[in-house]
Amino acid sequence: MAKKNPSNHGKVITKKEIADIKRLVKEGNNSTKIAKQVGRTLGSLRKLAFDNEISLRVKKKTK
């Protein structure tokens, strides 16, 4: 049996969502947490980041 599509399948990504993702990345959240908070799949988040030139790499926090 095929997997069911997520409820937001095909939903347009807004500028607010992009701004939220940039903010969450800047705060040091990893991609899994960001995807859950934004309500997108991890694959969708990665594609969105690639298309908008957003780095999802977590930078090490300095003490």
C-alpha positions in Angstrom: 0.0 0.0 0.0 1.4 3.4 -1.0 2.1 6.1 1.6 -0.5 8.8 2.1 0.6 12.3 1.1 1.0 14.8 3.9 -1.9 17.2 4.5 0.1 20.1 3.2 1.0 18.4 0.0 1.3 21.0 -2.8 0.8 23.9 -0.4 2.5 27.1 -1.5 5.4 28.2 0.7 5.0 31.7 2.0 7.6 34.4 2.6 6.7 34.2 6.3 7.7 30.5 6.4 11.0 31.3 4.7 11.7 34.0 7.3 10.7 31.5 10.1 13.1 28.9 8.7 16.0 31.4 8.5 15.3 32.5 12.1 15.2 28.9 13.4 18.5 28.1 11.6 20.1 31.2 13.1 18.9 30.1 16.6 20.9 26.8 16.1 18.0 24.3 15.6 18.6 21.2 13.6 16.7 20.5 10.4 14.4 17.8 12.0 13.2 20.3 14.7 12.7 23.0 12.1 10.7 20.8 9.9 8.4 19.8 12.8 8.0 23.5 13.9 7.2 24.7 10.3 4.9 21.8 9.6 6.8 20.5 6.6 8.5 17.2 5.8 12.3 17.0 6.1 12.6 16.6 2.3 10.4 19.6 1.7 12.5 21.7 4.1 15.8 20.6 2.4 14.5 21.5 -1.0 13.2 24.8 0.2 16.5 25.6 1.8 18.4 24.6 -1.4 16.1 26.7 -3.6 16.5 29.8 -1.3 20.2 29.3 -0.6 19.7 28.7 3.1 22.3 26.6 4.9 20.8 24.1 7.3 24.2 23.3 8.9 24.2 23.7 12.7 27.0 26.0 13.7 28.9 25.0 16.9 28.0 27.2 19.8 30.8 29.0 21.5 31.0 29.0 25.3 
